[in-house]
Amino acid sequence: MHNLDDLAYVYGKPLSTGDLRSRPEDFKVTELLPFSASGEGEHLLVNLRKTGANTVYVAKQLAKYFKVKPHMVTYAGLKDRNAVTEQFFGVHVPGKKQYDLSDFDCEGVEVLSWQRHNKKLKTGALLGNHFEITLRNVTDIEAIQQRWQKITATGVANYFGEQRFGIDGNNLNGAKQLFAGKRIHDRNKRGFYLSAARSHVFNQMLDARIKNGHFSNPIDGDVFMLSGSRSVFHCDKIDDQIIQRLAEQDIAATLPLWGEGELMSSDQAKQFELAIAEQLSDYCDGLEKFALKQERRAISLYVQAAKMTVDGDNATVSFVLPSGCFATTVLRELLDYTDISVKERENEHSDK
């Protein structure tokens, strides 16, 4: 099983403990789109509030409601089931028909708005996500308040969260079978498995980089990403200007999202990346075999609009993360949490 607990911490493993997701409303997520609906076009942009509802399941229910094929319903990203999430779905419905979704009936789902739009809603088409998370039964409130200040000031490691790897790491197990030659016809499953393998390689490289003392300290040959964009540039030698830009959070060092093609890094950075890739050759060779291309991901994750409020032994944190980043990677640096929803699922399985 892929476990984030095994990966290195930027500030050391937290000693405070607490409960996460004691109830769905303790984990609230609101999608932030980089655009507004145009008011016309072939697509309907539907904003829903989901409580304890799976994204893929809701998409299928929308397809049934609109009497369209499942692939005609799209979403920007998967959202946690054990949460209250405000999420957008796109439905391809050409024509001029006006829709009234007041009779859309799906358990745990409330329709917030709908409007026509001129473009398909694509995967990853998010500005980011706003999180509001309540942590209960915290053992040392003062300690997490201090750690919160560190996190909001200097960021955390940009690990991929447990969700990427599936329940009990099933997506990673699926990747191993895929690379061993098992034929998997379901395109979505294949995509999940490849994504899990790529994320695992990145996490292991980031873990090693932190342990080597190079999370905050750049190395010659690093590739940097401009904050707020996907633009990257290579740097042969680290100078004072790079150090200053890192301190100002204008840029962040990157590691590869593995695939075929040449690494962008050079010198010490490239040697480090190739050494870890050699240790993970089963995954790296598999990703190249399936023709994924080399990309880069920032190793640092900075929270925006950060806030914490305390009520007794409960703490509520709110913050904004860019698209593709995980709230659980922020929370793991804050406290040693127990995900109550996972415990409940494990108990259900043990009772059967």
C-alpha positions in Angstrom: 0.0 0.0 0.0 1.3 3.5 -0.9 1.5 5.4 2.4 2.4 9.1 2.7 3.5 8.5 6.3 6.6 6.8 4.9 7.7 9.9 3.0 10.0 12.6 4.5 8.5 15.6 6.2 9.8 19.2 5.7 9.4 20.1 9.3 9.8 16.7 10.9 6.8 14.4 11.7 4.2 16.3 13.7 3.6 15.1 17.3 0.0 16.5 17.5 -2.8 14.1 16.6 -6.4 14.7 15.5 -9.3 13.4 13.5 -10.0 14.3 9.9 -13.4 13.8 8.2 -15.3 12.8 11.2 -18.3 13.9 9.1 -18.5 15.0 5.4 -19.0 18.7 6.2 -15.6 18.7 8.0 -14.0 18.6 4.5 -15.3 21.3 2.2 -14.0 21.9 -1.3 -15.0 24.6 -3.8 -13.7 24.5 -7.3 -12.3 27.8 -8.7 -12.7 28.1 -12.5 -10.4 30.5 -14.5 -13.4 31.6 -16.6 -17.1 32.4 -16.4 -19.8 30.7 -18.4 -20.3 32.6 -21.7 -24.1 32.3 -21.6 -24.3 30.6 -25.0 -22.9 27.6 -26.9 -23.2 23.9 -27.2 -22.3 23.0 -23.6 -24.1 23.4 -20.3 -21.9 24.3 -17.4 -23.6 22.8 -14.2 -22.4 23.7 -10.7 -23.4 21.1 -8.1 -22.9 20.8 -4.3 -22.2 17.1 -3.6 -22.3 15.6 -0.1 -20.9 12.0 0.2 -21.2 11.6 -3.5 -18.7 10.2 -6.0 -17.7 12.4 -9.0 -17.9 9.6 -11.5 -21.3 8.4 -10.2 -22.8 11.9 -10.4 -21.5 12.3 -13.9 -23.3 9.1 -14.9 -26.5 10.3 -13.3 -26.2 13.6 -15.3 -25.7 11.5 -18.5 -28.9 9.6 -17.7 -30.8 12.8 -16.9 -29.8 14.5 -20.2 -30.1 11.3 -22.1 -26.6 11.6 -23.5 -23.7 9.1 -23.7 -21.4 9.2 -20.6 -18.5 10.7 -22.5 -20.7 13.8 -23.2 -20.4 14.7 -19.5 -17.1 16.1 -18.4 -15.5 17.5 -15.2 -12.3 19.3 -14.4 -11.2 17.0 -11.7 -12.2 14.1 -9.3 -13.3 15.2 -5.9 -13.3 13.3 -2.6 -16.5 11.4 -1.9 -16.2 11.9 1.9 -16.6 15.6 1.7 -18.9 18.5 0.7 -17.7 19.7 -2.7 -18.9 22.4 -5.0 -18.0 21.1 -8.4 -18.6 21.9 -12.1 -19.7 19.5 -14.7 -19.9 20.1 -18.5 -22.7 18.5 -20.6 -22.6 18.6 -24.4 -26.1 19.5 -25.4 -26.1 21.2 -28.9 -29.2 23.2 -29.8 -31.1 26.1 -28.3 -33.1 24.1 -25.8 -33.5 25.7 -22.4 -33.1 23.4 -19.4 -34.6 23.5 -15.9 -32.6 21.2 -13.6 -34.9 21.7 -10.6 -36.1 18.1 -11.1 -32.6 16.6 -11.2 -32.8 14.0 -8.5 -29.6 12.5 -7.2 -29.0 11.6 -3.5 -26.5 13.9 -1.8 -26.5 16.4 -4.7 -27.9 19.9 -4.9 -27.9 21.9 -8.1 -26.5 25.4 -7.5 -26.6 26.9 -11.1 -26.5 26.0 -14.7 -25.6 28.1 -17.8 -24.6 27.6 -21.4 -21.0 27.8 -22.4 -19.1 27.8 -25.7 -16.3 25.4 -24.7 -16.0 21.9 -23.4 -15.0 21.6 -19.7 -11.7 19.7 -19.9 -9.8 17.8 -17.2 -7.5 20.1 -15.3 -9.3 23.3 -16.4 -9.2 24.7 -12.9 -7.6 27.8 -11.4 -7.5 25.9 -8.1 -9.6 24.7 -5.2 -10.6 26.4 -1.9 -10.6 24.1 1.1 -12.2 24.5 4.5 -11.2 21.6 6.8 -12.2 21.0 10.4 -9.8 18.9 12.5 -11.3 17.4 15.7 -9.9 16.2 19.0 -6.5 17.8 18.4 -4.1 16.9 21.2 -1.9 20.0 21.1 -3.6 23.1 19.6 -0.7 25.4 20.3 1.7 23.1 18.4 -0.4 23.0 15.3 -0.8 26.8 15.4 3.0 27.1 15.4 3.3 24.6 12.5 0.6 26.4 10.6 2.7 29.6 10.7 5.6 27.7 9.2 3.5 26.0 6.5 1.9 29.3 5.4 5.2 31.1 5.4 7.4 28.6 3.6 5.2 25.9 2.1 5.2 22.1 2.1 6.5 19.3 -0.1 4.2 19.0 -3.2 3.6 15.3 -2.8 0.8 13.6 -4.7 -1.9 12.6 -2.1 -3.2 9.1 -1.2 -6.2 9.7 -3.5 -4.0 9.4 -6.5 -3.1 5.8 -5.6 -6.6 4.4 -5.0 -8.0 2.5 -2.0 -5.2 0.4 -0.5 -2.9 1.5 -3.3 -4.9 -0.4 -5.9 -4.0 2.0 -8.7 -0.3 1.4 -8.1 -0.9 -2.4 -8.1 -2.8 -2.0 -11.4 0.2 -0.2 -12.9 2.5 -3.0 -11.9 0.1 -5.5 -13.6 -0.1 -3.2 -16.7 3.7 -3.0 -17.0 4.0 -6.8 -16.5 1.9 -7.2 -19.7 -1.7 -7.5 -18.4 -4.1 -6.1 -21.0 -6.4 -3.5 -19.5 -9.1 -2.4 -22.0 -10.8 0.2 -19.8 -9.2 3.5 -20.9 -10.0 5.3 -17.6 -8.5 2.5 -15.5 -5.4 2.5 -17.6 -5.1 6.3 -17.2 -5.5 6.0 -13.4 -2.8 3.3 -13.3 -0.3 5.3 -15.4 -1.0 8.4 -13.4 -0.4 6.5 -10.1 2.9 5.1 -11.3 4.1 8.6 -12.4 3.0 10.1 -9.1 4.8 7.4 -7.2 8.1 8.1 -9.0 7.7 11.8 -8.3 7.0 11.2 -4.6 10.0 8.9 -4.2 12.3 11.5 -5.9 10.9 14.3 -3.7 11.3 12.1 -0.6 15.0 11.5 -1.5 15.6 15.2 -2.2 14.3 16.2 1.2 16.4 13.6 2.9 19.5 14.8 1.0 18.9 18.3 2.2 17.9 19.8 -1.1 14.3 20.8 -0.6 15.0 24.4 0.3 18.5 24.4 -1.3 18.7 24.3 -5.1 21.4 22.4 -6.9 23.3 23.0 -10.1 21.4 21.9 -13.2 18.0 22.3 -11.5 14.9 23.2 -13.5 12.6 25.9 -12.1 8.9 26.6 -12.5 7.5 30.1 -12.4 4.9 30.4 -9.7 1.3 30.5 -11.0 2.2 29.0 -14.3 3.6 25.8 -16.0 6.5 27.7 -17.5 9.9 26.2 -16.7 13.5 27.1 -17.3 16.9 25.4 -16.8 19.7 26.8 -14.6 23.3 25.5 -15.0 24.7 27.3 -11.9 22.8 28.5 -8.9 23.4 32.2 -8.2 22.2 34.8 -5.8 19.4 35.8 -8.1 18.0 32.3 -8.1 18.3 32.1 -4.3 16.4 35.4 -3.9 13.6 34.3 -6.3 13.2 31.1 -4.4 13.0 33.0 -1.1 10.3 35.3 -2.6 8.4 32.2 -3.8 8.6 33.6 -7.4 9.9 30.2 -8.6 10.2 26.7 -7.3 12.6 23.8 -8.1 11.0 20.9 -10.0 11.4 17.2 -10.4 10.3 15.1 -13.4 6.9 13.6 -14.1 8.5 10.6 -15.8 8.1 9.7 -19.4 10.1 9.2 -22.6 12.5 11.9 -23.8 15.5 13.7 -22.4 15.5 15.2 -18.9 15.6 19.0 -18.8 17.9 19.0 -15.9 21.7 18.8 -16.1 24.8 18.3 -13.9 24.1 17.4 -10.2 20.3 17.6 -10.6 20.3 15.2 -13.6 22.6 12.7 -11.9 20.3 12.7 -8.8 17.1 12.2 -10.9 18.7 9.4 -13.0 20.0 7.6 -9.9 16.4 7.5 -8.4 14.9 6.5 -11.7 17.3 3.6 -11.9 16.0 2.4 -8.5 12.5 2.7 -9.9 13.2 1.3 -13.3 10.1 -1.0 -13.5 7.9 2.1 -13.2 10.0 4.4 -15.4 10.5 1.9 -18.2 6.7 1.2 -18.1 5.8 4.8 -18.4 8.2 5.2 -21.3 6.7 2.1 -23.0 3.2 3.7 -22.8 4.7 6.9 -24.5 4.1 9.4 -21.7 6.3 12.4 -22.2 8.7 14.0 -19.8 7.1 16.9 -17.9 8.0 18.8 -14.7 6.2 19.5 -11.4 7.2 21.9 -8.7 8.6 20.4 -5.5 7.2 23.2 -3.2 3.5 23.8 -2.5 2.5 27.2 -1.2 -0.9 27.8 0.4 -2.8 30.9 -0.5 -5.5 32.8 1.5 -4.5 30.7 4.6 -6.5 31.0 7.8 -6.9 29.0 11.0 -9.6 29.3 13.7 -9.6 27.4 17.0 -12.6 26.2 19.0 -11.6 24.1 22.1 -9.7 21.1 20.8 -11.0 21.6 17.2 -9.2 23.6 14.6 -10.6 24.8 11.2 -8.1 25.7 8.4 -9.0 27.3 5.1 -6.7 27.8 2.1 -6.5 27.8 -1.7 -4.3 25.4 -3.6 -3.5 25.3 -7.3 -5.1 22.7 -9.5 -3.5 19.2 -9.2 -2.3 19.8 -5.6 -3.6 17.9 -2.6 -4.9 19.2 0.7 -3.8 16.1 2.5 -0.1 16.9 1.7 -0.6 20.1 3.6 -2.4 18.5 6.5 0.2 15.7 6.9 2.8 18.4 7.8 0.3 20.0 10.3 -0.6 17.0 12.4 -0.6 13.2 12.5 -4.2 12.8 11.6 -6.6 9.8 11.5 -8.9 9.8 8.6 -12.2 8.7 10.2 -13.8 8.0 6.9 -11.0 5.5 6.0 -11.4 3.8 9.5 -15.2 3.5 8.9 -14.6 1.9 5.5 -12.1 -0.6 6.9 -14.6 -1.5 9.7 -17.3 -2.1 7.1 -15.0 -4.4 5.2 -14.0 -6.3 8.3 -17.7 -6.8 9.3 -18.5 -8.5 6.0 
